[in-house]
Amino acid sequence: MAKEGLKAREIKRQKLVAKFAAKREALKAAGDYEALDKLPKNASPVRLHNRCKLTGRPRGYMRQFGISRVTFREMALAGKIPGVKKASW
């Protein structure tokens, strides 16, 4: 389980990216790289990192479900994810 501060920091980054997205696009289109440099570092979408919505785990993230592979496996085996069953061949 990730610390609450790490989860909060990631949410804060997402809000900052959304806030400056339009301004960033306008500055890129204009070619004004000096003004782009003055934007906050965390306003860049490159600094975002996908985290599990339930545990906050940064690695093994499954985009389709928004959770980590560990959480996915636990939930799938418990039958909490509809349409998912264990493979056998």
SULLINVEN-V756784 format. One record per helix or strand of 3 or more residues. SS is the DSSP state (H for helix, E for strand). FROM is the first residue (numbers start at 1). TO is the last residue. If there is no record, write none. Layout:
# SULLINVEN-V756784
ss-><SS	SS>
from-><FROM	FROM>
to-><TO	TO>
This chain:
# SULLINVEN-V756784
ss-><H	H	H	H	H>
from-><4	33	41	45	69>
to-><30	37	43	47	77>
